Amino acid sequence: MKVAFVGKGGSGKTTTSSLFIRHLAAERAPVVAIDADINQHLGVALGMTEEESADVPALGAHLAEIKEYLRGDNPRIASAAEMVKTTPPGRGSRLLRFDGHDPVHALSRQVDGVTFMATGPFDEDDLGVSCYHGKTGAMEMYLNHLVDGPGEYVVADMTAGADTFASGLFTRFDVLFLVVEPTRKGVAVYRQYTEHASDFGVRIVVVGNKVQSAGDEAYLRDQVGSDLVAVIGHQPAVRAMEQGRPFALDDLDEPARKVLRRLHDEVDAQPKDWDRYLRQAQEFHVRNAEGWANKATGTDLTRQIDPHFVLGPDALVGA
């Protein structure tokens, strides 16, 4: 399953996503963690030092190599230069597996049983000439070509705000965990996200964070309703982790560990729909092609869509 943690800045999505990733690793589940936030802090939250996190190769800096590898011998794609972030796979494309020895996963690093990847920071060379979509584009291509199996998890910590909804990136996930504070601003972000996702069948699950009282929880339940599946209160162990002190999942109290188990159950209960996944990838590729990419590349990128390709585990046999 492919999972994203989203929310407004300061809601605690990086911390919450790191706890969920640690939980999956403790359950011995294969998990790929992706730091796709413009502020790259997930590696440190997972236990890396600042130096180790900074040394993780940025996916966005290797976009040309990623394109060339994923293109394979797909006859509908003449060159890597004609691939854009929304380019879907087709017959001849190289598909990715969790345990694959490929140039994309070679950009990852291991941390306590987790395969960690990073889109890369927004640095001074990008100021005034680039947007962060160029960084997340490499992740979008990775997600488009990854065939994840039962019991395997990709967990991405996304950048704050509505960038997740640019170019259809939000449809690349099976579940969106929306981290919401019990405030009017937090609820406003929830409404914005649900409005964006309402027509695409992407499930949004709300996790209430920084809940300090029964009144806070009641406020969220009144505003969010059944989308709210769990709430997290103050955790001294989390504050210690954020201050750089030693941390282990067992340091959390039982209610917090129960929340992580509930999130795990919510993901496992979500049906996998490969047909919808590929269809939406193709639909958003057409939108991007007609909106800007055809002009940028000088070719009709809608021809890259392979109407006879079927994505999913069976596609690995042909590949």
C-alpha positions as CSV (number, residue, x, y, z in Angstrom):
1,M,0.0,0.0,0.0
2,K,1.1,3.6,-0.7
3,V,0.4,6.0,2.1
4,A,0.9,9.8,2.4
5,F,0.9,12.0,5.5
6,V,-0.4,15.4,4.6
7,G,-1.6,18.5,6.5
8,K,-0.9,22.1,7.2
9,G,2.5,23.4,8.3
10,G,3.1,22.7,12.0
11,S,0.4,20.1,12.3
12,G,2.9,17.4,13.3
13,K,2.7,15.2,10.1
14,T,6.5,14.6,10.0
15,T,6.5,13.3,13.6
16,T,3.3,11.3,13.1
17,S,4.5,9.7,9.9
18,S,7.9,8.8,11.5
19,L,6.0,7.1,14.4
20,F,3.9,5.1,11.9
21,I,7.0,4.1,9.9
22,R,8.8,3.0,13.1
23,H,5.7,1.0,14.0
24,L,5.7,-0.8,10.6
25,A,9.4,-1.5,10.9
26,A,8.8,-2.9,14.4
27,E,6.2,-5.2,12.9
28,R,8.9,-6.4,10.5
29,A,6.9,-5.1,7.5
30,P,8.8,-4.1,4.4
31,V,8.6,-0.3,4.3
32,V,9.9,2.5,2.1
33,A,9.9,5.9,3.7
34,I,10.1,9.0,1.5
35,D,10.8,12.5,2.7
36,A,8.8,14.6,0.2
37,D,8.6,17.7,2.4
38,I,10.2,20.9,1.3
39,N,11.8,20.9,4.7
40,Q,13.6,17.6,4.9
41,H,13.3,16.4,8.5
42,L,12.0,12.8,8.2
43,G,15.4,11.1,8.2
44,V,16.3,12.7,11.5
45,A,12.9,11.8,12.9
46,L,13.6,8.2,12.0
47,G,16.9,8.2,13.9
48,M,19.4,9.4,11.5
49,T,22.0,12.1,12.4
50,E,21.8,15.4,10.6
51,E,24.9,14.4,8.6
52,E,23.5,11.0,7.6
53,S,20.2,12.5,6.5
54,A,22.0,15.2,4.4
55,D,24.1,12.4,2.7
56,V,21.0,10.6,1.3
57,P,21.0,11.1,-2.5
58,A,18.2,13.4,-3.6
59,L,15.8,11.7,-6.1
60,G,15.2,15.1,-7.7
61,A,18.9,15.4,-8.5
62,H,18.9,12.1,-10.4
63,L,15.8,12.6,-12.5
64,A,17.5,12.0,-15.8
65,E,18.9,8.6,-14.7
66,I,15.5,7.6,-13.2
67,K,13.7,8.4,-16.4
68,E,16.2,6.5,-18.6
69,Y,15.9,3.4,-16.4
70,L,12.1,3.4,-16.2
71,R,11.7,4.0,-19.9
72,G,13.2,0.7,-20.6
73,D,12.4,-0.3,-24.2
74,N,8.9,1.1,-24.2
75,P,8.3,1.9,-27.9
76,R,5.9,4.7,-27.1
77,I,8.6,6.8,-25.4
78,A,11.3,7.8,-27.9
79,S,13.7,9.2,-25.3
80,A,14.0,10.0,-21.6
81,A,13.8,13.7,-22.6
82,E,10.1,13.0,-23.6
83,M,9.3,11.7,-20.1
84,V,7.6,14.0,-17.6
85,K,6.6,13.4,-14.0
86,T,3.2,12.0,-15.0
87,T,4.4,9.6,-17.7
88,P,2.7,6.3,-16.9
89,P,4.2,2.9,-17.5
90,G,3.4,0.8,-20.5
91,R,4.6,-2.4,-22.2
92,G,8.4,-2.3,-22.2
93,S,8.7,0.0,-19.2
94,R,10.7,-1.1,-16.3
95,L,8.6,-1.8,-13.2
96,L,10.0,-1.6,-9.7
97,R,9.8,-4.0,-6.8
98,F,10.5,-3.4,-3.1
99,D,13.5,-5.8,-3.2
100,G,14.7,-4.7,-6.6
101,H,18.3,-4.0,-7.3
102,D,17.8,-1.1,-9.5
103,P,19.2,2.5,-9.9
104,V,16.2,4.0,-8.2
105,H,16.4,2.0,-5.0
106,A,20.2,2.5,-5.1
107,L,19.5,6.1,-4.1
108,S,18.0,4.9,-0.8
109,R,19.7,4.3,2.6
110,Q,18.8,1.9,5.4
111,V,17.8,3.1,8.9
112,D,16.6,0.6,11.5
113,G,15.0,-1.7,9.0
114,V,13.5,1.1,6.9
115,T,14.4,1.9,3.3
116,F,14.7,5.6,3.3
117,M,14.5,7.9,0.3
118,A,14.4,11.7,-0.1
119,T,13.2,13.9,-2.9
120,G,15.8,16.5,-1.9
121,P,15.7,20.0,-0.3
122,F,14.8,23.2,-2.0
123,D,18.2,25.0,-2.1
124,E,19.5,28.3,-3.1
125,D,20.0,27.3,-6.8
126,D,16.2,26.7,-7.0
127,L,15.2,30.1,-5.7
128,G,13.4,32.2,-8.3
129,V,13.8,29.6,-11.1
130,S,12.2,26.4,-9.9
131,C,9.2,25.0,-8.0
132,Y,9.2,22.1,-5.6
133,H,7.2,20.0,-8.1
134,G,10.5,19.3,-9.8
135,K,11.7,17.5,-6.7
136,T,8.5,15.5,-6.1
137,G,8.3,14.6,-9.8
138,A,10.9,11.9,-9.3
139,M,8.8,10.4,-6.5
140,E,5.7,10.5,-8.7
141,M,7.5,8.5,-11.4
142,Y,8.7,6.1,-8.7
143,L,5.2,5.6,-7.5
144,N,3.8,5.2,-11.0
145,H,6.2,2.3,-11.7
146,L,6.3,0.6,-8.3
147,V,4.3,-2.6,-8.0
148,D,4.0,-3.0,-4.2
149,G,2.7,-6.4,-3.0
150,P,0.6,-7.4,0.0
151,G,2.1,-6.4,3.3
152,E,4.5,-3.9,1.7
153,Y,4.2,-0.2,2.5
154,V,5.4,3.1,1.0
155,V,5.0,6.0,3.5
156,A,5.6,9.5,2.3
157,D,5.8,12.7,4.4
158,M,4.5,15.3,2.0
159,T,5.1,19.0,1.9
160,A,2.6,21.2,3.8
161,G,-0.3,22.8,1.9
162,A,-2.1,21.7,-1.2
163,D,0.9,20.8,-3.4
164,T,0.0,17.1,-2.9
165,F,-2.9,17.9,-5.3
166,A,-0.7,19.2,-8.1
167,S,-0.5,17.1,-11.2
168,G,-2.6,14.3,-9.6
169,L,0.1,13.3,-7.2
170,F,-2.5,12.7,-4.5
171,T,-4.0,9.8,-6.6
172,R,-0.6,8.0,-6.4
173,F,-1.5,6.9,-2.8
174,D,-4.0,4.4,-1.6
175,V,-4.6,6.3,1.7
176,L,-4.0,9.9,2.7
177,F,-3.5,10.4,6.4
178,L,-4.5,14.0,7.1
179,V,-3.0,15.2,10.4
180,V,-5.4,17.9,11.8
181,E,-5.1,20.1,14.9
182,P,-8.3,21.0,16.8
183,T,-8.4,24.5,15.4
184,R,-10.4,26.4,12.8
185,K,-7.3,26.5,10.5
186,G,-6.8,22.8,10.9
187,V,-10.5,22.0,10.1
188,A,-10.3,24.4,7.1
189,V,-7.4,22.4,5.7
190,Y,-9.4,19.2,6.1
191,R,-12.3,20.7,4.1
192,Q,-10.0,21.9,1.4
193,Y,-8.4,18.4,1.1
194,T,-11.6,16.5,1.1
195,E,-13.0,18.9,-1.6
196,H,-10.0,18.3,-3.8
197,A,-10.2,14.5,-3.4
198,S,-13.9,14.0,-3.5
199,D,-14.2,13.1,-7.2
200,F,-11.2,10.7,-7.3
201,G,-12.0,7.9,-4.9
202,V,-8.9,8.6,-2.8
203,R,-9.5,7.8,0.9
204,I,-8.7,10.5,3.4
205,V,-8.3,9.4,7.0
206,V,-8.0,12.1,9.7
207,V,-5.6,11.8,12.6
208,G,-6.2,14.4,15.3
209,N,-3.0,15.7,16.7
210,K,-2.0,18.0,19.6
211,V,-5.3,17.0,21.3
212,Q,-5.1,18.3,24.9
213,S,-8.5,17.7,26.3
214,A,-11.9,16.0,25.8
215,G,-13.1,19.3,24.4
216,D,-10.5,19.2,21.7
217,E,-11.5,15.7,20.7
218,A,-15.2,16.7,20.7
219,Y,-14.5,19.7,18.5
220,L,-12.8,17.5,15.9
221,R,-15.5,14.9,16.0
222,D,-18.1,17.6,15.5
223,Q,-16.2,19.2,12.6
224,V,-14.8,16.1,10.9
225,G,-17.2,13.3,11.8
226,S,-16.4,9.7,10.9
227,D,-13.3,10.6,9.0
228,L,-11.6,11.0,12.4
229,V,-10.2,7.6,13.3
230,A,-7.7,8.5,16.1
231,V,-6.4,11.3,18.2
232,I,-2.9,11.8,19.7
233,G,-2.4,13.8,22.8
234,H,0.8,15.1,24.4
235,Q,3.6,12.6,24.4
236,P,6.7,13.4,26.6
237,A,8.6,10.7,24.7
238,V,7.9,12.5,21.4
239,R,9.1,15.8,22.8
240,A,12.3,14.0,23.9
241,M,12.8,12.7,20.4
242,E,12.3,16.1,18.9
243,Q,15.0,17.4,21.3
244,G,17.4,14.8,20.1
245,R,17.3,12.5,23.1
246,P,17.1,8.7,22.8
247,F,13.7,7.4,21.7
248,A,12.0,4.0,21.2
249,L,8.4,3.1,20.4
250,D,8.0,1.5,23.8
251,D,8.5,5.0,25.3
252,L,5.0,6.0,24.0
253,D,2.1,5.4,26.3
254,E,-0.4,2.7,25.4
255,P,-3.1,5.0,23.9
256,A,-0.5,6.3,21.4
257,R,0.7,2.8,20.5
258,K,-3.0,1.9,20.0
259,V,-3.3,4.8,17.6
260,L,-0.4,3.4,15.5
261,R,-2.0,0.0,15.4
262,R,-5.3,1.6,14.4
263,L,-3.6,3.4,11.5
264,H,-2.0,0.1,10.4
265,D,-5.4,-1.5,10.4
266,E,-6.9,1.3,8.4
267,V,-4.3,0.9,5.7
268,D,-4.6,-2.9,5.6
269,A,-8.4,-2.6,5.3
270,Q,-8.1,-0.4,2.2
271,P,-8.7,-2.4,-1.1
272,K,-6.0,-2.3,-3.7
273,D,-7.4,-1.0,-7.0
274,W,-4.8,-1.3,-9.7
275,D,-7.2,-0.5,-12.5
276,R,-8.2,2.8,-11.0
277,Y,-4.6,3.6,-10.1
278,L,-3.4,3.2,-13.7
279,R,-6.5,4.9,-15.2
280,Q,-6.0,8.0,-13.0
281,A,-2.3,8.1,-13.9
282,Q,-3.2,8.1,-17.6
283,E,-5.9,10.7,-17.1
284,F,-3.6,13.2,-15.3
285,H,-0.9,12.5,-17.8
286,V,-3.3,13.7,-20.6
287,R,-4.2,16.8,-18.5
288,N,-0.5,17.6,-18.1
289,A,0.3,16.9,-21.7
290,E,-2.4,19.1,-23.1
291,G,-1.8,21.8,-20.4
292,W,1.9,22.3,-20.7
293,A,4.0,19.2,-21.4
294,N,3.3,18.8,-25.2
295,K,4.5,22.4,-25.7
296,A,7.5,21.9,-23.4
297,T,8.8,18.7,-25.1
298,G,7.6,19.5,-28.7
299,T,5.8,16.2,-29.0
300,D,2.3,14.7,-28.3
301,L,2.8,13.0,-25.0
302,T,-0.7,11.6,-25.0
303,R,0.7,8.9,-27.4
304,Q,2.7,7.5,-24.5
305,I,-0.5,6.0,-23.1
306,D,-0.6,2.2,-23.8
307,P,-4.3,1.2,-23.9
308,H,-3.4,-2.5,-23.7
309,F,-1.1,-2.3,-20.6
310,V,-2.4,-3.7,-17.3
311,L,-0.6,-2.6,-14.1
312,G,-0.3,-4.8,-11.1
313,P,1.4,-8.1,-10.0
314,D,0.7,-9.8,-13.3
315,A,2.6,-7.1,-15.1
316,L,5.8,-8.3,-13.3
317,V,5.6,-11.6,-15.1
318,G,5.7,-10.0,-18.5
319,A,8.4,-7.6,-17.4
